[in-house]
Amino acid sequence: MERSTFFAIVIAAILIFGSYLWVMSEFSLVEPVGRLTVTKVANPDMFPNHPNAEVLAEYAAKSGSKCILVVHYGGDSNYRQFNQESILSKYGEVTVLELAFVDPSTYKTYVDWGEVIYTFFFGIPEDRYTYKADGYHFETLDQAMAYIQQEAEYRGQEGPIPMFYHGTVRAEGPYLNPGCGFPLFTQISWKYYGRLGAYYYIGKSLIWPYVSNRYYPYEISHLSDLQRLYNTGNLDYTNY
């Protein structure tokens, strides 16, 4: 095959794939964006006026969205939605919706590479998790996403909801461990955009905080200290 023909095929494939993603995004409930952060700078960190909430509101404002979705690994929180003021938003504020998956097995701070490899090739089984949002529990992802859609429509959301996964890592480095909410981000991306779309959005999501979150330089340069403070309870608002 001649080099010019090869490049023409590659360019055509990229254009077709890009068109596919654009069409899918026009009809999908969510637009997968990226990993929000790499570690906690205060706990809880899904709270009005927290730096993470400000980053979310800024992104929503720039994209003209009234709502934004953050997905998590389920813990003790009820994952309640809240409003974040934004001077950039023409609406004056942005609603941060939250959704968590609940793993029936024990909570893991490490990467289960066997599960990662299985997920990469086959996706996440529909009955693998249950889900939680606003204190409500859902048995299936369809039920959970129907609730998110209902809440977004109630607030006047038009078009897909920008979606982030939390991404915090409480121990060791964030480079090999994608952090909180990554499996749910993968499952939702796969559901709405298919296997290839999920692969694309996973790759895009992993680099997002390093180039787009203005707090990243502080987080990564103080990573071990922030993790130690969080794990000993010294980042909790209730301590102050």
C-alpha positions as CSV (number, residue, x, y, z in Angstrom):
1,M,0.0,0.0,0.0
2,E,1.3,3.4,-0.9
3,R,2.0,5.9,1.9
4,S,-0.5,8.4,0.5
5,T,-3.2,5.7,0.4
6,F,-2.5,4.7,3.9
7,F,-2.7,8.2,5.2
8,A,-5.9,8.8,3.3
9,I,-7.5,5.7,4.9
10,V,-6.4,6.9,8.4
11,I,-7.8,10.4,7.9
12,A,-11.0,8.9,6.6
13,A,-11.3,6.6,9.6
14,I,-10.7,9.5,12.0
15,L,-13.3,11.6,10.2
16,I,-15.9,8.8,10.3
17,F,-15.2,8.1,14.0
18,G,-15.4,11.8,14.9
19,S,-18.7,12.1,13.0
20,Y,-19.9,9.0,14.9
21,L,-19.1,10.6,18.3
22,W,-20.7,13.9,17.3
23,V,-23.9,12.2,16.2
24,M,-24.0,10.0,19.3
25,S,-23.4,13.1,21.5
26,E,-26.4,14.8,20.0
27,F,-28.7,12.0,21.3
28,S,-26.9,10.9,24.4
29,L,-27.8,11.9,27.9
30,V,-24.2,12.6,28.9
31,E,-21.0,13.9,27.4
32,P,-18.0,12.2,29.0
33,V,-15.4,14.8,29.8
34,G,-12.7,13.7,32.2
35,R,-11.2,13.0,35.6
36,L,-12.0,15.9,37.9
37,T,-9.0,15.7,40.2
38,V,-6.3,13.5,41.6
39,T,-6.5,13.8,45.4
40,K,-8.6,15.5,48.1
41,V,-7.7,19.0,49.2
42,A,-10.6,19.1,51.7
43,N,-13.3,16.6,52.8
44,P,-16.1,16.5,51.8
45,D,-15.0,17.8,48.4
46,M,-18.4,17.8,46.7
47,F,-19.7,20.8,48.4
48,P,-20.6,24.4,47.4
49,N,-17.6,26.7,46.9
50,H,-15.0,23.9,47.2
51,P,-12.3,24.2,44.5
52,N,-13.6,21.1,42.8
53,A,-17.1,22.5,42.6
54,E,-15.7,25.8,41.1
55,V,-13.9,23.8,38.4
56,L,-17.1,21.9,37.6
57,A,-19.2,25.1,37.4
58,E,-16.6,26.8,35.2
59,Y,-16.7,23.9,32.7
60,A,-20.5,23.9,32.7
61,A,-20.6,27.6,32.2
62,K,-18.3,27.5,29.2
63,S,-20.3,24.7,27.7
64,G,-23.6,26.5,28.3
65,S,-24.9,23.7,30.6
66,K,-27.2,24.2,33.5
67,C,-26.1,20.9,35.1
68,I,-23.0,18.8,35.4
69,L,-22.6,15.2,36.6
70,V,-19.9,13.7,38.8
71,V,-19.7,9.9,39.3
72,H,-18.1,8.3,42.3
73,Y,-17.2,5.1,44.1
74,G,-20.0,4.7,46.7
75,G,-19.0,5.4,50.3
76,D,-20.9,6.9,53.2
77,S,-22.2,9.9,51.4
78,N,-25.7,10.2,50.0
79,Y,-24.3,11.9,46.9
80,R,-26.8,14.8,47.0
81,Q,-26.9,17.3,44.3
82,F,-26.1,21.0,45.1
83,N,-26.0,24.3,43.4
84,Q,-22.7,26.1,42.8
85,E,-22.7,29.8,42.1
86,S,-20.9,30.8,38.9
87,I,-20.3,34.4,37.6
88,L,-19.4,32.8,34.2
89,S,-22.8,31.1,33.8
90,K,-25.6,33.0,32.2
91,Y,-27.9,31.2,34.7
92,G,-25.9,32.5,37.7
93,E,-25.4,29.0,39.1
94,V,-24.8,25.4,38.0
95,T,-26.4,22.3,39.5
96,V,-23.9,19.6,40.3
97,L,-25.6,16.2,40.1
98,E,-23.9,13.2,41.8
99,L,-24.1,9.5,41.2
100,A,-22.2,6.6,42.8
101,F,-21.8,2.9,42.1
102,V,-22.0,0.6,45.1
103,D,-19.6,-2.4,44.9
104,P,-20.8,-5.4,46.8
105,S,-17.2,-6.4,47.5
106,T,-14.9,-4.6,49.8
107,Y,-13.8,-1.0,49.1
108,K,-10.5,-1.0,47.3
109,T,-7.8,1.7,47.3
110,Y,-5.7,-0.3,44.9
111,V,-6.1,-1.2,41.3
112,D,-7.6,-4.6,40.6
113,W,-5.8,-5.3,37.4
114,G,-7.7,-8.5,36.7
115,E,-11.0,-6.5,36.8
116,V,-9.4,-3.7,34.7
117,I,-8.4,-6.2,31.9
118,Y,-11.8,-7.9,32.0
119,T,-13.6,-4.5,31.8
120,F,-11.4,-3.3,29.0
121,F,-12.4,-6.2,26.8
122,F,-16.0,-6.9,27.9
123,G,-17.3,-3.8,29.7
124,I,-18.9,-3.9,33.1
125,P,-21.7,-6.5,33.6
126,E,-25.1,-5.0,34.1
127,D,-25.6,-6.7,37.5
128,R,-22.1,-5.8,38.8
129,Y,-23.1,-2.7,40.9
130,T,-26.0,-1.0,42.4
131,Y,-26.2,2.8,42.4
132,K,-26.9,5.8,44.7
133,A,-27.9,9.4,44.1
134,D,-29.6,12.0,46.5
135,G,-29.9,9.3,49.1
136,Y,-31.9,7.0,46.8
137,H,-30.7,3.5,45.9
138,F,-31.1,2.1,42.4
139,E,-30.8,-1.6,41.4
140,T,-29.8,-0.9,37.7
141,L,-27.9,1.7,35.8
142,D,-31.0,2.4,33.6
143,Q,-32.9,3.3,36.8
144,A,-30.1,5.5,38.0
145,M,-29.7,7.3,34.7
146,A,-33.4,7.8,34.4
147,Y,-33.3,9.6,37.7
148,I,-30.4,11.8,36.6
149,Q,-32.2,12.7,33.4
150,Q,-35.3,13.6,35.4
151,E,-33.4,15.9,37.7
152,A,-31.5,17.5,34.8
153,E,-34.7,18.1,32.8
154,Y,-36.4,19.6,35.9
155,R,-33.6,22.2,36.0
156,G,-33.9,23.0,32.3
157,Q,-30.9,21.1,31.0
158,E,-30.7,21.1,27.3
159,G,-28.4,18.7,25.4
160,P,-26.0,16.2,27.0
161,I,-24.9,16.6,30.6
162,P,-21.1,17.0,30.9
163,M,-19.9,14.1,33.0
164,F,-16.7,13.8,35.1
165,Y,-15.5,11.1,37.4
166,H,-14.2,12.2,40.8
167,G,-10.7,10.7,40.4
168,T,-9.3,11.1,43.9
169,V,-6.7,8.6,45.1
170,R,-6.2,8.2,48.8
171,A,-2.9,6.3,48.7
172,E,0.1,6.1,46.4
173,G,0.2,7.7,43.0
174,P,-2.6,8.7,40.7
175,Y,-0.9,7.8,37.4
176,L,-1.7,4.1,37.3
177,N,-4.7,4.4,39.6
178,P,-7.4,6.4,37.9
179,G,-9.2,6.9,41.2
180,C,-12.7,7.3,42.5
181,G,-15.6,6.7,40.0
182,F,-13.6,5.5,37.1
183,P,-15.5,2.2,36.6
184,L,-18.8,4.0,36.6
185,F,-17.5,6.6,34.1
186,T,-16.4,3.6,31.9
187,Q,-19.8,1.9,32.2
188,I,-21.8,5.0,31.3
189,S,-19.5,5.9,28.4
190,W,-19.8,2.3,27.1
191,K,-23.6,2.4,27.5
192,Y,-24.0,5.6,25.5
193,Y,-21.1,5.6,23.0
194,G,-20.2,1.9,22.6
195,R,-16.9,0.2,23.0
196,L,-14.8,2.4,20.7
197,G,-16.4,5.6,22.1
198,A,-15.6,4.4,25.6
199,Y,-12.0,3.8,24.8
200,Y,-11.7,7.3,23.3
201,Y,-13.3,9.0,26.3
202,I,-11.3,7.0,28.8
203,G,-8.1,8.1,27.1
204,K,-9.3,11.7,27.0
205,S,-10.4,11.6,30.6
206,L,-7.1,10.5,32.0
207,I,-5.3,13.6,30.8
208,W,-8.0,16.1,31.6
209,P,-6.9,17.2,35.1
210,Y,-3.3,17.6,34.1
211,V,-4.1,20.2,31.4
212,S,-7.4,21.7,32.5
213,N,-7.7,21.7,36.3
214,R,-5.9,24.8,37.6
215,Y,-5.5,23.2,41.1
216,Y,-3.6,20.2,39.7
217,P,-0.1,21.7,40.2
218,Y,-0.9,22.2,43.9
219,E,-2.5,18.8,44.3
220,I,0.3,16.8,42.7
221,S,3.1,18.8,44.3
222,H,1.5,18.2,47.8
223,L,0.2,14.7,47.0
224,S,1.7,12.7,49.9
225,D,0.9,15.4,52.5
226,L,-2.7,15.8,51.3
227,Q,-3.2,12.0,51.3
228,R,-1.7,11.7,54.8
229,L,-3.9,14.6,56.1
230,Y,-7.0,13.1,54.5
231,N,-6.4,9.6,55.9
232,T,-5.9,10.9,59.4
233,G,-9.0,13.0,59.3
234,N,-7.3,16.4,59.2
235,L,-8.9,17.5,56.0
236,D,-12.4,17.2,57.4
237,Y,-14.4,20.4,57.5
238,T,-15.9,19.3,60.9
239,N,-12.4,19.5,62.4
240,Y,-12.4,23.3,62.1
